[in-house]
Amino acid sequence: MLQEKSPSRAAVPVPSAGELRRGELAAFLRSRRERVSPEQAGLPRGPRRRTPGLRREEVAHLAAVGVTWYTWLEQARDIKVSAQVLDAVARALMLDGGERSHLFALADTVDPMPDTHCSSVSPDLRMMLKGLEPFPAVVQNARYDILAYNHAYAQLMCDLDALPREEHNCMWLTFTNADIRATFVDREETNRAMAAKFRASMAEHIAEPAWKCLLKRLLDASPEFRALWARHEVAPPTAYRTRRFWHPEAGLLRLNHTSLWTGPHPGARLLTFTPADEETRAGLELLNALNRPSA
């Protein structure tokens, strides 16, 4: 007598690494979206709100992305996610540094704005920054991210400590920060030089997400930068050594700046501002005396 064969169980498909990562990404985005209130995002609450935090369409609006695309992202769809869009979503959801890093890791994408703490800024280099006062000094990378600076540099520019980390970039500050722009005596020449230097530096990094993201932010935020960028001018980092600043406490400051590379070109560099005349030296010493940080 023949025995009936029991129906074989269908093999349960094992999720791939990509599927697992997309699922985690979707859950993480939902949890962060539900945490942000409309009031925190500067949006009206409105009647009949059932979502504990922001709606999907509100996140899409704040990040300037399509509602359908963002919905697919929260549904763990297999879609391409660019670094620029993830950066916008991170801002819309008000992610802190750890959450932002987690978001980019789950999306398997390089963060275009990683933590500006740089291992190349050693304790010895920070000691040099402090020792150069009252002369302003800053450590930048080739993308003009501000990695470290002394108190004199902060006094020359603005209260850098009060600015969000993602704004610690000289290109961004030059074209979007009203306080810093007001200090430039030769603003048109300075901004033209900055755009030309940035284009020359970007030639070796043109496909890198961090550079592309910064370029997009500048093009979106500054009509002046867009016009200068369209000129395709280039200049080396050492061009235009003398700059003139107007400071409300110290008056006119004429400063020569010198780049000292801390590693292989074009890596991080120590940028120092030294007085071009005795009046500027006196002005820097005055600033140092008036605004010396308390111990």
Order of alpha helices (4+ residues) and beta strands (2+ residues): alpha-alpha-alpha-alpha-alpha-alpha-beta-beta-alpha-alpha-alpha-alpha-alpha-alpha-beta-beta-beta-alpha
